[in-house]
Amino acid sequence: MAKMTMVEAINMAHAWEMAHDPSVVVLGEDVGTNGGVFRATVGLQQRFGKARVQDTPLAEGLIAGTAIGMAAQGLKPVAEIQFMGFIYPALDQIASHMARLRNRTRGRLSCPVVLRMPHGGGIHAPEHHSESLEALLCHHPGLRVVCPSSPARAYGLLLAAIRDPDPVMFLEPVRLYRFARQEVQDDGQALAIGCSFVLREGSDLTIVTWGAMTVDSLKAAEQLAADGVSCEVIDAGTLAPLDFDTILDSVVKTGRLLIVHEAPRTCGLGAEIAATVNERALYDLLAPIRRVAGYDTVMPLYRLEHDYIPGVARIVDAIRATLAE
């Protein structure tokens, strides 16, 4: 067991699965010779050869379409979209074909594709490099959407995604790529897709979050613990399908819910969570559900980026306001 960053854990999961399953292939822009823009695939082409780790043109539609063809013919492609904001040219292939192949063929064909892509901001990247578009993908039936928040969860969830017979969108928080090191055992053990992770138990309020916002949510919970406030922090982990059982069990216990995400507030995934909790646990709530989210604007460049992304102060203020209801 070694301590490693999230990007190193992602690389290690690639290597494990490629070594144990010859049908796994990797493709994308600069994933071979350069090892990817964030070096998540570094060394894989040298180890497994150019036939299994292929550099592609700068064409996201081609990448997604090629991955579908590979999957239909028995391969398990792991394709990288260089930044989430570049996904739009691939959406036709994703929504029209990738998500529908099992249904269209009445189960004769499946589509075991993994589309990896950096998610969110915080690294002062230019426009289109800092998007959080998970709601766009979760809206399409037939897709699974995963967003890990630690090296160990990235390793286990990527293994599960590659082994899944249906397409998985694997969102990697860029702020967490090299944020911290964690012990990760390279044992090939996958984590279950569709299960949330209770990172901190509490009794006064439930925080549901995912991706990079788990770090800020845990810091906010830690800060308020000094004042006697007990927050339960849930990392959704899988965004489609969402593990509502874990969320609802927690809300019944605490009576209060705060949802934290980096994506814009309007039509964000937080609204779906709030609606479902209202439908299924309204009479267990002691206060209205609150959301802390990004603003309904394009991610502002550079100097205002950290004002856009929810931070510990905004989360703490929302918790205090909810407790005061």
VENDACOR-V572388 format. One record per helix or strand. SS is the DSSP state (H for helix, E for strand). FROM is the first residue (numbers start at 1). TO is the last residue. If there is no record, write none. Layout:
SS/FROM/TO  SS/FROM/TO
This chain:
E/2/4  H/6/20  E/24/28  H/44/48  E/53/55  H/60/72  E/76/81  H/84/98  H/101/104  E/114/119  H/134/138  E/144/148  H/151/163  E/168/173  H/174/176  E/182/184  E/197/200  E/205/209  H/213/225  E/231/235  E/238/240  H/244/254  E/257/264  H/269/284  E/290/294  H/302/308  H/312/323
